[in-house]
Amino acid sequence: MPPTVRTGAIRTDTDATEPIETPETDDDSAETGEEKLRSGIQSIEVGFRLLDVLTHEPRAMMLRDLAQRAGMSPAKAHRYLVSFLRLGVVSQDPLSGRYELGGFALQLGLARLARVDGVKLARIALSELRDRLDLTVGIAVWGNQGPTMVHWMESSHPAKASLKLGDVMPLLSSATGLLFAAYLPSSKTAAMLERELADSRRSSHMSGPRTREEVEQVLAQVRQHQAARVEGMLLPTIHAFCMPVFDSTGELALGLIALGHEGAFDIRWGGEIDTAMRECAQKLSYELGYSATPRDERE
């Protein structure tokens, strides 16, 4: 239970002469069974608009501004905020009267983060994506030896990719490796990068960048596109994308992989596969608490 807050005079900057609107009614006596389940409670959904605005706003807000952003009148917004204040979902500065998310909102967020399992969420999301686009897809995380495959689902026409769970992907010749090299701190990837660069200089058959300058150019392109792709680099005729999923701290949590044979795999930036994978990764990042713009940089 959230802490009980003191009731009493709640400051408001709304005009006292503004007409009071009739609140949404929860009278669903005419509905039964499945209809009730499907319709929900409209007033909760309306009130949530205020919380959504506060979630994306870096500073406490005056009532009139909060109401305007939520698409409702100040009087209507004030009635919802009174209840949210009592529940601790929002708080109000006693001097300025401005509103901000309250302590119970923080507890909700922390409880969600404590329960969330990124790989589990990604497995569900990729299963749906595999069935919709008929792609071979996978999940990679950073392990003790490097980017490691932890989940793999083949399409109805499996790519001739001899990959299995537990395989460690090279940093410089795979979409997965390039993604992790681009987004992880150099302290984690430096030793592996140096080994692969040394190997590439000794062999004329290895693909990928061969100098530190070429590596930085390739990784800059990955960051620019916010994704990595390769065309027949690690495995001939096999193309691949790898999309980043970030956690609540902004760190790379995992990579989403899609691959297929050239000619049957849309490798274009902005193509069907890129777009679908990108949307999936962004949704998962949101589920893990990631915000593309940190609150202290939104001002």
Contacts in CASP RR format, 6 or more apart in sequence:
PFRMAT RR
TARGET T0000
AUTHOR 0000-0000-0000
METHOD contacts of the structure
MODEL  1
MPPTVRTGAIRTDTDATEPIETPETDDDSAETGEEKLRSGIQSIEVGFRL
LDVLTHEPRAMMLRDLAQRAGMSPAKAHRYLVSFLRLGVVSQDPLSGRYE
LGGFALQLGLARLARVDGVKLARIALSELRDRLDLTVGIAVWGNQGPTMV
HWMESSHPAKASLKLGDVMPLLSSATGLLFAAYLPSSKTAAMLERELADS
RRSSHMSGPRTREEVEQVLAQVRQHQAARVEGMLLPTIHAFCMPVFDSTG
ELALGLIALGHEGAFDIRWGGEIDTAMRECAQKLSYELGYSATPRDERE
2 87 0 8 1.000
2 88 0 8 1.000
2 89 0 8 1.000
2 103 0 8 1.000
2 104 0 8 1.000
2 107 0 8 1.000
3 88 0 8 1.000
3 104 0 8 1.000
4 86 0 8 1.000
5 85 0 8 1.000
5 86 0 8 1.000
5 88 0 8 1.000
7 86 0 8 1.000
10 81 0 8 1.000
10 82 0 8 1.000
10 85 0 8 1.000
10 92 0 8 1.000
11 92 0 8 1.000
11 94 0 8 1.000
11 97 0 8 1.000
12 63 0 8 1.000
12 74 0 8 1.000
12 78 0 8 1.000
12 97 0 8 1.000
13 62 0 8 1.000
13 63 0 8 1.000
13 64 0 8 1.000
13 74 0 8 1.000
13 97 0 8 1.000
14 63 0 8 1.000
14 64 0 8 1.000
14 74 0 8 1.000
14 75 0 8 1.000
14 78 0 8 1.000
15 74 0 8 1.000
18 73 0 8 1.000
18 74 0 8 1.000
18 75 0 8 1.000
19 75 0 8 1.000
20 75 0 8 1.000
21 73 0 8 1.000
21 75 0 8 1.000
21 76 0 8 1.000
23 43 0 8 1.000
23 76 0 8 1.000
23 79 0 8 1.000
24 42 0 8 1.000
24 43 0 8 1.000
24 46 0 8 1.000
25 43 0 8 1.000
26 41 0 8 1.000
26 42 0 8 1.000
26 43 0 8 1.000
28 35 0 8 1.000
28 36 0 8 1.000
28 39 0 8 1.000
31 39 0 8 1.000
46 72 0 8 1.000
46 80 0 8 1.000
47 70 0 8 1.000
47 80 0 8 1.000
49 70 0 8 1.000
49 71 0 8 1.000
49 72 0 8 1.000
50 66 0 8 1.000
50 67 0 8 1.000
50 70 0 8 1.000
50 72 0 8 1.000
50 77 0 8 1.000
50 80 0 8 1.000
50 81 0 8 1.000
50 84 0 8 1.000
50 90 0 8 1.000
51 84 0 8 1.000
51 89 0 8 1.000
51 90 0 8 1.000
51 101 0 8 1.000
51 105 0 8 1.000
52 70 0 8 1.000
53 61 0 8 1.000
53 66 0 8 1.000
53 69 0 8 1.000
53 70 0 8 1.000
54 61 0 8 1.000
54 66 0 8 1.000
54 90 0 8 1.000
54 99 0 8 1.000
54 100 0 8 1.000
54 101 0 8 1.000
55 101 0 8 1.000
56 298 0 8 1.000
57 69 0 8 1.000
57 298 0 8 1.000
58 295 0 8 1.000
58 296 0 8 1.000
58 298 0 8 1.000
58 299 0 8 1.000
59 98 0 8 1.000
59 100 0 8 1.000
59 299 0 8 1.000
60 93 0 8 1.000
60 96 0 8 1.000
60 98 0 8 1.000
60 99 0 8 1.000
60 100 0 8 1.000
61 69 0 8 1.000
61 98 0 8 1.000
61 99 0 8 1.000
61 100 0 8 1.000
62 96 0 8 1.000
62 97 0 8 1.000
62 98 0 8 1.000
62 99 0 8 1.000
63 74 0 8 1.000
63 77 0 8 1.000
63 78 0 8 1.000
63 81 0 8 1.000
63 97 0 8 1.000
63 99 0 8 1.000
64 74 0 8 1.000
66 77 0 8 1.000
66 81 0 8 1.000
66 99 0 8 1.000
67 73 0 8 1.000
67 74 0 8 1.000
67 76 0 8 1.000
67 77 0 8 1.000
67 78 0 8 1.000
70 77 0 8 1.000
81 90 0 8 1.000
81 92 0 8 1.000
81 99 0 8 1.000
84 90 0 8 1.000
85 91 0 8 1.000
85 92 0 8 1.000
87 104 0 8 1.000
88 102 0 8 1.000
88 103 0 8 1.000
88 104 0 8 1.000
88 105 0 8 1.000
89 101 0 8 1.000
89 102 0 8 1.000
89 103 0 8 1.000
89 104 0 8 1.000
89 105 0 8 1.000
90 99 0 8 1.000
90 100 0 8 1.000
90 101 0 8 1.000
90 102 0 8 1.000
90 105 0 8 1.000
91 99 0 8 1.000
91 100 0 8 1.000
91 101 0 8 1.000
91 102 0 8 1.000
91 103 0 8 1.000
92 98 0 8 1.000
92 99 0 8 1.000
92 100 0 8 1.000
93 99 0 8 1.000
93 100 0 8 1.000
112 289 0 8 1.000
113 248 0 8 1.000
113 288 0 8 1.000
113 289 0 8 1.000
116 287 0 8 1.000
116 288 0 8 1.000
118 245 0 8 1.000
118 253 0 8 1.000
118 254 0 8 1.000
118 284 0 8 1.000
118 287 0 8 1.000
118 288 0 8 1.000
119 139 0 8 1.000
119 141 0 8 1.000
119 150 0 8 1.000
119 151 0 8 1.000
119 254 0 8 1.000
121 284 0 8 1.000
121 287 0 8 1.000
121 288 0 8 1.000
122 139 0 8 1.000
122 151 0 8 1.000
122 245 0 8 1.000
122 254 0 8 1.000
122 256 0 8 1.000
122 284 0 8 1.000
123 139 0 8 1.000
123 151 0 8 1.000
125 280 0 8 1.000
125 283 0 8 1.000
125 284 0 8 1.000
126 137 0 8 1.000
126 138 0 8 1.000
126 139 0 8 1.000
126 151 0 8 1.000
126 153 0 8 1.000
126 256 0 8 1.000
126 280 0 8 1.000
127 153 0 8 1.000
129 135 0 8 1.000
129 137 0 8 1.000
129 258 0 8 1.000
129 276 0 8 1.000
129 277 0 8 1.000
129 280 0 8 1.000
130 136 0 8 1.000
130 137 0 8 1.000
130 153 0 8 1.000
130 155 0 8 1.000
132 276 0 8 1.000
133 258 0 8 1.000
133 272 0 8 1.000
133 273 0 8 1.000
133 276 0 8 1.000
134 155 0 8 1.000
134 156 0 8 1.000
134 157 0 8 1.000
135 155 0 8 1.000
135 258 0 8 1.000
135 259 0 8 1.000
135 260 0 8 1.000
135 273 0 8 1.000
136 152 0 8 1.000
136 153 0 8 1.000
136 154 0 8 1.000
136 155 0 8 1.000
136 158 0 8 1.000
136 159 0 8 1.000
136 161 0 8 1.000
136 258 0 8 1.000
136 259 0 8 1.000
136 260 0 8 1.000
137 152 0 8 1.000
137 153 0 8 1.000
137 155 0 8 1.000
137 256 0 8 1.000
137 257 0 8 1.000
137 258 0 8 1.000
137 259 0 8 1.000
138 149 0 8 1.000
138 151 0 8 1.000
138 152 0 8 1.000
138 153 0 8 1.000
138 256 0 8 1.000
138 257 0 8 1.000
138 258 0 8 1.000
139 149 0 8 1.000
139 150 0 8 1.000
139 151 0 8 1.000
139 152 0 8 1.000
139 254 0 8 1.000
139 255 0 8 1.000
139 256 0 8 1.000
139 257 0 8 1.000
140 147 0 8 1.000
140 148 0 8 1.000
140 149 0 8 1.000
140 150 0 8 1.000
140 169 0 8 1.000
140 176 0 8 1.000
140 177 0 8 1.000
140 180 0 8 1.000
140 242 0 8 1.000
140 254 0 8 1.000
140 255 0 8 1.000
140 257 0 8 1.000
141 147 0 8 1.000
141 148 0 8 1.000
141 150 0 8 1.000
141 253 0 8 1.000
141 254 0 8 1.000
141 255 0 8 1.000
142 148 0 8 1.000
142 180 0 8 1.000
142 184 0 8 1.000
142 188 0 8 1.000
142 252 0 8 1.000
143 168 0 8 1.000
145 168 0 8 1.000
146 168 0 8 1.000
146 169 0 8 1.000
146 171 0 8 1.000
146 180 0 8 1.000
146 192 0 8 1.000
147 168 0 8 1.000
147 169 0 8 1.000
147 171 0 8 1.000
147 174 0 8 1.000
147 176 0 8 1.000
147 177 0 8 1.000
147 179 0 8 1.000
147 180 0 8 1.000
148 166 0 8 1.000
148 167 0 8 1.000
148 168 0 8 1.000
148 169 0 8 1.000
149 163 0 8 1.000
149 164 0 8 1.000
149 165 0 8 1.000
149 166 0 8 1.000
149 167 0 8 1.000
149 168 0 8 1.000
149 169 0 8 1.000
149 176 0 8 1.000
150 165 0 8 1.000
150 166 0 8 1.000
150 254 0 8 1.000
151 165 0 8 1.000
152 163 0 8 1.000
152 164 0 8 1.000
152 165 0 8 1.000
155 260 0 8 1.000
157 261 0 8 1.000
157 264 0 8 1.000
159 238 0 8 1.000
159 259 0 8 1.000
159 260 0 8 1.000
159 261 0 8 1.000
160 235 0 8 1.000
160 237 0 8 1.000
160 238 0 8 1.000
160 261 0 8 1.000
161 235 0 8 1.000
161 238 0 8 1.000
161 259 0 8 1.000
161 260 0 8 1.000
162 235 0 8 1.000
169 176 0 8 1.000
169 177 0 8 1.000
169 234 0 8 1.000
170 177 0 8 1.000
170 196 0 8 1.000
170 234 0 8 1.000
171 177 0 8 1.000
171 178 0 8 1.000
171 180 0 8 1.000
171 181 0 8 1.000
171 189 0 8 1.000
171 192 0 8 1.000
171 193 0 8 1.000
171 196 0 8 1.000
172 178 0 8 1.000
172 181 0 8 1.000
172 193 0 8 1.000
172 196 0 8 1.000
172 197 0 8 1.000
172 200 0 8 1.000
172 208 0 8 1.000
172 209 0 8 1.000
172 215 0 8 1.000
172 218 0 8 1.000
173 196 0 8 1.000
173 206 0 8 1.000
173 207 0 8 1.000
173 208 0 8 1.000
173 230 0 8 1.000
173 233 0 8 1.000
173 234 0 8 1.000
174 230 0 8 1.000
174 233 0 8 1.000
174 234 0 8 1.000
174 240 0 8 1.000
174 242 0 8 1.000
175 228 0 8 1.000
175 229 0 8 1.000
175 230 0 8 1.000
175 240 0 8 1.000
175 241 0 8 1.000
175 242 0 8 1.000
175 257 0 8 1.000
175 259 0 8 1.000
176 228 0 8 1.000
176 240 0 8 1.000
176 242 0 8 1.000
176 255 0 8 1.000
176 257 0 8 1.000
177 228 0 8 1.000
177 242 0 8 1.000
178 218 0 8 1.000
178 219 0 8 1.000
178 222 0 8 1.000
178 228 0 8 1.000
178 230 0 8 1.000
178 242 0 8 1.000
179 222 0 8 1.000
179 227 0 8 1.000
179 228 0 8 1.000
179 242 0 8 1.000
179 243 0 8 1.000
179 244 0 8 1.000
179 252 0 8 1.000
179 255 0 8 1.000
180 189 0 8 1.000
180 252 0 8 1.000
180 255 0 8 1.000
181 189 0 8 1.000
181 193 0 8 1.000
181 215 0 8 1.000
181 219 0 8 1.000
181 222 0 8 1.000
182 219 0 8 1.000
182 222 0 8 1.000
182 223 0 8 1.000
182 228 0 8 1.000
183 222 0 8 1.000
183 223 0 8 1.000
183 244 0 8 1.000
183 252 0 8 1.000
184 252 0 8 1.000
193 215 0 8 1.000
197 209 0 8 1.000
197 210 0 8 1.000
197 211 0 8 1.000
197 212 0 8 1.000
197 215 0 8 1.000
199 206 0 8 1.000
200 206 0 8 1.000
200 208 0 8 1.000
200 209 0 8 1.000
200 210 0 8 1.000
201 210 0 8 1.000
207 232 0 8 1.000
207 233 0 8 1.000
207 234 0 8 1.000
208 214 0 8 1.000
208 218 0 8 1.000
208 233 0 8 1.000
209 215 0 8 1.000
209 217 0 8 1.000
209 218 0 8 1.000
222 228 0 8 1.000
225 269 0 8 1.000
226 243 0 8 1.000
226 244 0 8 1.000
226 278 0 8 1.000
227 241 0 8 1.000
227 242 0 8 1.000
227 243 0 8 1.000
227 244 0 8 1.000
227 274 0 8 1.000
227 277 0 8 1.000
227 278 0 8 1.000
227 281 0 8 1.000
228 241 0 8 1.000
228 242 0 8 1.000
229 239 0 8 1.000
229 240 0 8 1.000
229 241 0 8 1.000
229 242 0 8 1.000
229 267 0 8 1.000
229 269 0 8 1.000
229 274 0 8 1.000
230 239 0 8 1.000
230 240 0 8 1.000
231 239 0 8 1.000
231 262 0 8 1.000
231 267 0 8 1.000
232 238 0 8 1.000
232 239 0 8 1.000
232 262 0 8 1.000
234 240 0 8 1.000
237 261 0 8 1.000
237 262 0 8 1.000
238 259 0 8 1.000
238 260 0 8 1.000
238 261 0 8 1.000
238 262 0 8 1.000
239 259 0 8 1.000
239 260 0 8 1.000
239 261 0 8 1.000
239 262 0 8 1.000
239 265 0 8 1.000
239 267 0 8 1.000
240 257 0 8 1.000
240 258 0 8 1.000
240 259 0 8 1.000
240 260 0 8 1.000
241 257 0 8 1.000
241 258 0 8 1.000
241 259 0 8 1.000
241 267 0 8 1.000
241 273 0 8 1.000
241 274 0 8 1.000
241 277 0 8 1.000
242 255 0 8 1.000
242 256 0 8 1.000
242 257 0 8 1.000
243 255 0 8 1.000
243 256 0 8 1.000
243 277 0 8 1.000
243 278 0 8 1.000
243 280 0 8 1.000
243 281 0 8 1.000
244 252 0 8 1.000
244 255 0 8 1.000
244 281 0 8 1.000
244 285 0 8 1.000
245 252 0 8 1.000
245 253 0 8 1.000
245 254 0 8 1.000
245 255 0 8 1.000
245 256 0 8 1.000
245 281 0 8 1.000
245 284 0 8 1.000
245 285 0 8 1.000
245 288 0 8 1.000
246 252 0 8 1.000
246 253 0 8 1.000
246 285 0 8 1.000
246 288 0 8 1.000
246 290 0 8 1.000
247 253 0 8 1.000
247 285 0 8 1.000
247 288 0 8 1.000
247 289 0 8 1.000
247 290 0 8 1.000
248 288 0 8 1.000
248 289 0 8 1.000
248 290 0 8 1.000
250 290 0 8 1.000
253 285 0 8 1.000
253 288 0 8 1.000
255 281 0 8 1.000
256 277 0 8 1.000
256 280 0 8 1.000
256 281 0 8 1.000
256 284 0 8 1.000
258 273 0 8 1.000
258 277 0 8 1.000
259 265 0 8 1.000
265 273 0 8 1.000
266 272 0 8 1.000
266 273 0 8 1.000
266 274 0 8 1.000
267 273 0 8 1.000
268 274 0 8 1.000
END
